[in-house]
């Protein structure tokens, strides 16, 4: 596990309750339904930014295969520990964890798809995080955003605010963004 930035955590009880509600949620809307909208392919390098209790990890690992890689980042140590248990239990050699409040520690333009699911509404410094996601995404990379606390129009507005991303498409459960043409060097 790599660690960067300062660590802020919700209470362990609060996090465990949230993780339980995610398990119930996943019964009604399996994570594959969301991930299928993104177009993830074998060999992709994925950043699950705000991975929480790891709801997407197993499905992502299957989608990218052994040649792909998943970086699961969260601010909460308990989240990272839960993901590490998933990694160990399922022997997922293609998943790493990152404990951070913003910086990923990943190389520039190294990620094919970044997932920003159910946390945009709660980010303390969204502009800084959006800049970090822009930095690590490949020129033709996809930023997939979903947040049931926000309307699609709010998501598009927030993501386009700094002029770094532009909307590629709106699907049923996600909005996909690409780097804005004016920001590609």
ABEGO torsion letter per residue (X at the ends): XBBBEBBBBBBAAAAAAAAAAAAAAAAABBAAAAAAAAGBBBGBBBBBBGAEAGAAAAAAAAAAEAABBBBBBBABAAAAAAAAAAAAAAGBAABBBBBBAABAGBBBGABABBBBBGAAAABABAAAAAAAAAAABBAABBBBBBBAABBAAAAAAAAAAAGABBBABBBAABBBBBBBAAABX
